[in-house]
Amino acid sequence: MKFSAKPAEGGKVCPDLPAFSNSRNVIRQIMRLSLITAIITFATVQLISATPGNGQSTSRVEVMVELQNESVFSAIKKIEQQTDFRFVYRNKDLSGLKDVSLPLGKHSVKEILDLLFDPKDFKITELNNKILISPVEKTASPTAQDIRVSGIVVDESGDPIPGVTVRVKNNNSISTATDQNGQFHLVVPEAGIKTFIFSYIGYKTREMDLGNQTAVKVVLSPLAGSLNEVVVIGYGTSTRKDLTGSIARVDSKTIQDQPVGNVINALQGRMAGVEVSQSNGLPGSGTSIKIRGQYSINS
């Protein structure tokens, strides 16, 4: 089958095929440009509407508010009722805030927020018409360093005293004792109390304020009438401070308060290692005294 390009009698010549193709391309390009322009316009409108204008700033928007010793939640509700602002927060973060008062009048939202929230404790973030209230993260304060205190405890003659109890005043958890050379070492907080208490049997308890000292020498004085007290021993007399053995004593007041017929029976159960017993329960019966005896380590 053959086609002829010759026109029929009285007819018009058909347009050139290449010219028709060019027109279609032009139309296609115009449609493509129109679509791109529409997309750009739509995106621009969306961006403009999403960007907060100056009119929506908390410093520019004013409200008529009166607060009479009301909570923070009540103040936020009143702001939301008169503006497009919406607050985002956690109830537990604001529950501890005290009630506030504000006289009736026009106030900007920012003024009210500054009254309600201390900038040291809360951070206010504006995002479109949303106001985010979040607590400021507290940075932990640096911990105080411990310091080491050392020293020596001696008597009036300058001889070291072993076994002296050393503790911090009003803090029994920090304590130690001197070694055989009378020396001690104690670690205490730098910000803690610097008053030390030194105590030992037969010596006066002494308190000392160390201040900034980290090395001290402490002199303890003997109690009057304790170490120099004369006691009678089996082979003579001596002072209590010079004795190395075990000495027990029952004073006259203790004996006087005992309802016994024999003064020896008043010693029963009052001296370690001494057993006092009667042969029977009759008045005037004999009394036996055992010192150490079967309770001695040698038995």
The 8 nearest C-alpha neighbors of each residue, nearest first, counted from 0:
[[1, 2, 3, 4, 5, 6, 7, 13],
 [2, 0, 3, 4, 5, 6, 7, 13],
 [3, 1, 4, 0, 5, 6, 7, 13],
 [2, 4, 5, 1, 6, 7, 0, 12],
 [3, 5, 6, 2, 12, 13, 7, 1],
 [6, 4, 3, 7, 12, 2, 8, 10],
 [7, 5, 12, 10, 11, 4, 8, 9],
 [8, 6, 10, 9, 5, 11, 12, 4],
 [7, 9, 10, 6, 11, 5, 12, 4],
 [8, 10, 7, 11, 6, 12, 5, 13],
 [11, 9, 7, 8, 6, 12, 13, 5],
 [12, 10, 13, 6, 9, 7, 8, 14],
 [11, 13, 6, 14, 10, 5, 4, 7],
 [14, 12, 11, 15, 6, 16, 4, 10],
 [15, 13, 16, 12, 19, 18, 17, 11],
 [14, 16, 18, 17, 13, 19, 12, 20],
 [17, 15, 19, 18, 14, 20, 13, 21],
 [18, 16, 20, 19, 15, 21, 14, 22],
 [17, 19, 21, 15, 20, 16, 22, 14],
 [20, 18, 16, 22, 17, 21, 15, 23],
 [21, 19, 17, 23, 22, 18, 16, 24],
 [22, 20, 24, 18, 23, 19, 25, 17],
 [23, 21, 25, 19, 24, 20, 26, 18],
 [22, 24, 26, 20, 25, 21, 27, 19],
 [25, 23, 27, 21, 22, 26, 28, 20],
 [24, 26, 22, 28, 27, 23, 29, 21],
 [25, 27, 29, 23, 24, 28, 30, 22],
 [26, 28, 24, 30, 25, 29, 23, 31],
 [29, 27, 31, 25, 30, 26, 32, 24],
 [28, 30, 26, 32, 31, 27, 33, 25],
 [31, 29, 33, 27, 28, 32, 34, 26],
 [30, 32, 28, 34, 33, 29, 27, 35],
 [33, 31, 35, 29, 34, 30, 36, 28],
 [32, 34, 30, 36, 31, 35, 29, 37],
 [35, 33, 37, 31, 32, 36, 30, 38],
 [34, 36, 32, 38, 37, 33, 39, 31],
 [35, 37, 33, 39, 34, 38, 32, 40],
 [36, 38, 40, 34, 35, 39, 41, 33],
 [39, 37, 35, 41, 40, 36, 42, 34],
 [40, 38, 42, 36, 41, 37, 43, 35],
 [39, 41, 37, 43, 38, 42, 36, 44],
 [40, 42, 38, 44, 43, 39, 37, 45],
 [43, 41, 45, 39, 44, 40, 38, 46],
 [44, 42, 46, 40, 45, 41, 39, 47],
 [43, 45, 47, 41, 42, 46, 48, 40],
 [44, 46, 42, 48, 43, 47, 49, 41],
 [47, 45, 49, 43, 48, 44, 50, 42],
 [46, 48, 44, 50, 49, 45, 43, 51],
 [47, 49, 45, 46, 50, 44, 51, 43],
 [50, 48, 46, 47, 45, 51, 127, 44],
 [51, 49, 47, 48, 46, 52, 127, 45],
 [52, 50, 127, 55, 49, 53, 128, 48],
 [51, 53, 54, 55, 50, 56, 127, 48],
 [52, 54, 55, 56, 51, 59, 57, 58],
 [53, 55, 52, 56, 59, 60, 51, 57],
 [56, 54, 53, 52, 60, 51, 57, 59],
 [55, 57, 58, 59, 53, 54, 60, 52],
 [58, 56, 108, 109, 60, 59, 55, 107],
 [57, 59, 109, 56, 107, 60, 108, 110],
 [60, 58, 56, 57, 54, 61, 107, 55],
 [59, 61, 57, 107, 58, 108, 56, 55],
 [62, 60, 107, 106, 108, 105, 59, 63],
 [61, 63, 105, 106, 64, 107, 81, 108],
 [62, 64, 105, 104, 106, 103, 61, 65],
 [65, 63, 103, 62, 104, 66, 105, 77],
 [64, 66, 103, 102, 101, 67, 104, 63],
 [65, 67, 100, 101, 69, 68, 102, 64],
 [68, 66, 100, 69, 101, 65, 99, 102],
 [67, 69, 100, 99, 98, 66, 70, 101],
 [70, 68, 98, 67, 99, 66, 73, 100],
 [69, 71, 98, 73, 72, 99, 74, 97],
 [70, 72, 74, 73, 75, 98, 115, 69],
 [71, 73, 75, 70, 74, 76, 93, 69],
 [72, 74, 76, 70, 71, 75, 69, 77],
 [75, 73, 71, 77, 76, 72, 78, 70],
 [76, 74, 72, 78, 77, 73, 71, 79],
 [75, 77, 79, 73, 74, 78, 72, 80],
 [76, 78, 80, 74, 75, 79, 73, 81],
 [79, 77, 75, 80, 76, 81, 82, 74],
 [78, 80, 76, 82, 77, 81, 84, 85],
 [79, 81, 77, 78, 82, 76, 83, 84],
 [80, 82, 78, 79, 62, 77, 83, 63],
 [83, 81, 79, 84, 80, 78, 62, 60],
 [82, 84, 128, 79, 85, 81, 80, 55],
 [83, 85, 128, 82, 79, 129, 86, 130],
 [86, 84, 129, 79, 130, 128, 83, 87],
 [85, 87, 130, 129, 131, 88, 84, 132],
 [86, 88, 131, 130, 132, 85, 129, 89],
 [89, 87, 132, 131, 90, 86, 133, 92],
 [88, 90, 92, 91, 93, 87, 133, 132],
 [91, 89, 92, 93, 94, 88, 72, 95],
 [90, 92, 94, 93, 89, 95, 88, 96],
 [93, 91, 90, 89, 94, 134, 95, 88],
 [94, 92, 90, 91, 95, 96, 89, 71],
 [93, 95, 91, 96, 92, 90, 71, 97],
 [94, 96, 93, 97, 92, 91, 90, 98],
 [97, 95, 93, 94, 98, 71, 70, 115],
 [96, 98, 95, 99, 70, 71, 94, 69],
 [97, 99, 70, 69, 68, 71, 96, 100],
 [100, 98, 68, 69, 70, 97, 66, 101],
 [99, 101, 66, 67, 68, 69, 102, 98],
 [102, 100, 66, 65, 67, 103, 99, 64],
 [103, 101, 65, 104, 66, 100, 67, 64],
 [104, 102, 65, 64, 101, 63, 105, 66],
 [105, 103, 63, 64, 106, 102, 65, 62],
 [106, 104, 63, 62, 61, 64, 107, 103],
 [105, 107, 61, 62, 104, 110, 108, 63],
 [106, 108, 61, 110, 109, 60, 58, 62],
 [107, 109, 57, 111, 110, 61, 60, 112],
 [108, 110, 57, 58, 112, 107, 111, 113],
 [111, 109, 113, 107, 112, 108, 114, 106],
 [110, 112, 114, 108, 109, 113, 115, 107],
 [111, 113, 109, 115, 114, 110, 116, 108],
 [114, 112, 110, 111, 116, 115, 109, 117],
 [115, 113, 111, 112, 116, 110, 117, 99],
 [114, 116, 112, 113, 111, 71, 117, 99],
 [117, 115, 113, 114, 112, 121, 118, 120],
 [116, 118, 119, 120, 121, 113, 115, 114],
 [119, 117, 121, 120, 122, 116, 113, 123],
 [120, 118, 117, 121, 135, 122, 116, 134],
 [119, 121, 135, 118, 117, 134, 122, 116],
 [122, 120, 134, 135, 118, 133, 117, 119],
 [121, 123, 133, 132, 135, 134, 118, 124],
 [124, 122, 132, 131, 121, 125, 130, 133],
 [125, 123, 131, 130, 122, 126, 132, 129],
 [126, 124, 130, 129, 131, 127, 123, 128],
 [125, 127, 129, 128, 130, 124, 131, 51],
 [128, 126, 51, 129, 125, 50, 49, 55],
 [127, 129, 84, 126, 85, 83, 130, 55],
 [128, 130, 85, 126, 127, 84, 86, 125],
 [131, 129, 125, 86, 124, 87, 85, 126],
 [130, 132, 87, 124, 123, 86, 88, 129],
 [133, 131, 123, 88, 122, 87, 130, 124],
 [132, 134, 122, 121, 131, 88, 135, 123],
 [135, 133, 121, 120, 122, 136, 92, 132],
 [134, 136, 121, 120, 122, 137, 133, 119],
 [137, 135, 134, 138, 120, 121, 133, 139],
 [136, 138, 135, 139, 120, 134, 140, 119],
 [137, 139, 140, 136, 141, 135, 120, 119],
 [140, 138, 137, 141, 142, 136, 143, 135],
 [139, 141, 142, 138, 137, 143, 144, 136],
 [142, 140, 139, 143, 144, 138, 137, 190],
 [143, 141, 140, 144, 139, 145, 189, 188],
 [142, 144, 189, 141, 145, 190, 188, 140],
 [143, 145, 189, 142, 188, 146, 190, 141],
 [144, 146, 188, 189, 187, 186, 143, 147],
 [145, 147, 187, 186, 189, 188, 148, 144],
 [146, 148, 186, 185, 187, 149, 213, 145],
 [147, 149, 213, 185, 184, 214, 186, 146],
 [150, 148, 184, 214, 183, 213, 185, 147],
 [149, 151, 215, 214, 216, 183, 182, 184],
 [150, 152, 182, 216, 181, 183, 217, 153],
 [151, 153, 217, 181, 159, 218, 160, 216],
 [154, 152, 159, 218, 158, 157, 160, 217],
 [155, 153, 219, 157, 218, 156, 158, 220],
 [154, 156, 157, 220, 218, 219, 153, 158],
 [155, 157, 154, 158, 153, 159, 218, 220],
 [158, 156, 153, 154, 155, 159, 218, 152],
 [157, 159, 153, 154, 156, 160, 155, 181],
 [160, 158, 153, 181, 180, 152, 161, 157],
 [161, 159, 181, 153, 152, 158, 163, 154],
 [162, 160, 181, 179, 178, 177, 163, 180],
 [161, 163, 177, 176, 178, 164, 160, 179],
 [162, 164, 199, 177, 176, 161, 198, 165],
 [163, 165, 176, 198, 197, 175, 162, 199],
 [166, 164, 197, 175, 174, 176, 196, 163],
 [167, 165, 174, 196, 195, 173, 175, 168],
 [168, 166, 195, 170, 173, 194, 196, 169],
 [167, 169, 170, 194, 195, 196, 166, 192],
 [170, 168, 167, 171, 192, 166, 194, 172],
 [171, 169, 167, 168, 172, 173, 166, 174],
 [170, 172, 173, 174, 166, 169, 167, 168],
 [171, 173, 170, 174, 166, 167, 169, 175],
 [174, 172, 171, 166, 167, 170, 175, 187],
 [175, 173, 166, 165, 172, 171, 167, 176],
 [174, 176, 165, 164, 166, 185, 177, 173],
 [177, 175, 164, 163, 162, 165, 183, 178],
 [176, 178, 183, 181, 182, 162, 161, 163],
 [177, 179, 181, 161, 180, 182, 162, 176],
 [180, 178, 161, 181, 177, 162, 160, 182],
 [179, 181, 178, 182, 159, 161, 160, 177],
 [182, 180, 159, 161, 160, 177, 178, 152],
 [181, 183, 151, 177, 180, 178, 150, 152],
 [184, 182, 177, 149, 150, 151, 176, 178],
 [183, 185, 149, 148, 150, 147, 186, 182],
 [184, 186, 148, 147, 149, 187, 183, 175],
 [185, 187, 147, 146, 148, 145, 184, 188],
 [186, 188, 145, 146, 189, 185, 147, 191],
 [189, 187, 145, 191, 190, 146, 144, 143],
 [188, 190, 145, 191, 146, 144, 143, 187],
 [189, 191, 188, 143, 192, 144, 145, 187],
 [192, 190, 188, 189, 193, 187, 167, 145],
 [193, 191, 194, 190, 167, 168, 188, 195],
 [192, 194, 209, 208, 210, 191, 195, 167],
 [193, 195, 208, 207, 168, 192, 167, 209],
 [196, 194, 167, 207, 206, 168, 166, 193],
 [195, 197, 206, 166, 205, 165, 168, 167],
 [198, 196, 165, 205, 164, 204, 206, 195],
 [199, 197, 204, 164, 163, 196, 205, 165],
 [198, 200, 163, 202, 201, 164, 204, 197],
 [199, 201, 202, 198, 203, 163, 204, 222],
 [200, 202, 222, 221, 225, 199, 226, 203],
 [203, 201, 221, 222, 199, 200, 220, 219],
 [202, 204, 222, 220, 221, 205, 219, 198],
 [205, 203, 198, 197, 202, 199, 206, 196],
 [204, 206, 197, 196, 203, 207, 198, 219],
 [207, 205, 196, 195, 197, 194, 208, 204],
 [206, 208, 195, 194, 209, 196, 205, 197],
 [209, 207, 194, 210, 193, 195, 206, 192],
 [208, 210, 212, 193, 207, 194, 211, 195],
 [209, 211, 212, 208, 193, 194, 213, 192],
 [210, 212, 209, 213, 193, 208, 214, 189],
 [213, 211, 209, 210, 214, 215, 148, 193],
 [212, 214, 148, 149, 211, 147, 215, 209],
 [215, 213, 149, 150, 212, 148, 216, 151],
 [216, 214, 150, 217, 149, 213, 151, 212],
 [215, 217, 151, 150, 152, 218, 214, 153],
 [216, 218, 152, 151, 153, 215, 219, 150],
 [219, 217, 153, 154, 152, 155, 220, 216],
 [220, 218, 154, 202, 153, 203, 217, 221],
 [219, 221, 202, 203, 155, 154, 222, 218],
 [222, 220, 202, 201, 203, 223, 219, 226],
 [223, 221, 202, 203, 201, 225, 224, 220],
 [222, 224, 225, 221, 226, 227, 202, 201],
 [225, 223, 228, 227, 226, 222, 221, 229],
 [226, 224, 228, 227, 223, 222, 201, 239],
 [225, 227, 240, 239, 228, 224, 201, 238],
 [226, 228, 238, 224, 225, 239, 229, 240],
 [227, 229, 225, 224, 238, 226, 239, 230],
 [230, 228, 238, 237, 227, 239, 236, 231],
 [229, 231, 237, 236, 238, 228, 232, 239],
 [232, 230, 236, 235, 237, 229, 233, 234],
 [233, 231, 235, 234, 236, 230, 237, 246],
 [234, 232, 235, 231, 236, 230, 237, 246],
 [233, 235, 232, 236, 231, 237, 230, 242],
 [236, 234, 232, 233, 231, 237, 230, 229],
 [237, 235, 231, 232, 230, 229, 234, 238],
 [236, 238, 229, 230, 239, 231, 241, 235],
 [239, 237, 229, 227, 228, 240, 241, 230],
 [238, 240, 226, 242, 241, 228, 227, 229],
 [241, 239, 226, 238, 242, 227, 225, 228],
 [242, 240, 239, 238, 243, 237, 226, 227],
 [241, 243, 239, 240, 244, 238, 237, 245],
 [242, 244, 241, 245, 240, 239, 246, 238],
 [245, 243, 242, 246, 241, 239, 247, 232],
 [246, 244, 247, 243, 242, 271, 272, 239],
 [245, 247, 244, 248, 242, 239, 230, 232],
 [248, 246, 270, 245, 249, 271, 269, 272],
 [249, 247, 250, 246, 270, 269, 230, 266],
 [248, 250, 253, 251, 247, 266, 254, 269],
 [251, 249, 252, 253, 248, 254, 255, 266],
 [250, 252, 254, 253, 255, 249, 256, 248],
 [253, 251, 255, 254, 250, 256, 249, 257],
 [252, 254, 256, 251, 255, 250, 249, 257],
 [253, 255, 251, 252, 257, 256, 265, 250],
 [256, 254, 252, 253, 257, 251, 258, 265],
 [255, 257, 253, 254, 252, 258, 251, 265],
 [256, 258, 254, 255, 259, 265, 253, 262],
 [259, 257, 256, 260, 255, 265, 254, 261],
 [258, 260, 261, 257, 264, 265, 262, 263],
 [261, 259, 262, 258, 264, 282, 283, 263],
 [262, 260, 263, 264, 259, 265, 283, 286],
 [261, 263, 265, 264, 260, 259, 254, 266],
 [264, 262, 265, 261, 266, 275, 267, 286],
 [263, 265, 266, 262, 267, 261, 275, 259],
 [266, 264, 263, 262, 267, 254, 257, 259],
 [267, 265, 264, 269, 263, 268, 275, 270],
 [266, 268, 275, 265, 264, 269, 274, 276],
 [269, 267, 270, 266, 274, 273, 271, 275],
 [268, 270, 266, 267, 271, 249, 273, 265],
 [271, 269, 273, 247, 268, 272, 266, 248],
 [270, 272, 273, 269, 247, 268, 274, 291],
 [271, 273, 291, 290, 270, 274, 294, 295],
 [274, 272, 290, 271, 270, 289, 291, 275],
 [273, 275, 289, 288, 267, 290, 276, 272],
 [274, 276, 288, 267, 287, 273, 289, 264],
 [275, 277, 287, 286, 274, 278, 288, 267],
 [278, 276, 286, 279, 285, 287, 284, 280],
 [277, 279, 285, 286, 284, 276, 280, 287],
 [280, 278, 277, 281, 284, 285, 282, 276],
 [279, 281, 282, 277, 284, 278, 283, 285],
 [280, 282, 284, 279, 283, 278, 277, 285],
 [283, 281, 284, 280, 260, 279, 285, 261],
 [282, 284, 281, 285, 261, 260, 280, 286],
 [285, 283, 282, 281, 279, 278, 277, 286],
 [284, 286, 278, 277, 283, 287, 279, 276],
 [287, 285, 277, 276, 278, 284, 288, 275],
 [286, 288, 276, 275, 277, 289, 285, 278],
 [289, 287, 275, 274, 290, 276, 286, 273],
 [288, 290, 274, 273, 292, 291, 275, 287],
 [291, 289, 273, 292, 272, 274, 288, 294],
 [290, 292, 295, 272, 294, 273, 289, 293],
 [293, 291, 294, 290, 295, 289, 298, 272],
 [292, 294, 295, 298, 291, 296, 297, 289],
 [295, 293, 291, 292, 296, 272, 298, 297],
 [294, 296, 291, 297, 293, 298, 292, 272],
 [295, 297, 298, 294, 293, 291, 292, 272],
 [298, 296, 295, 293, 294, 292, 291, 290],
 [297, 296, 295, 293, 294, 292, 291, 290]]
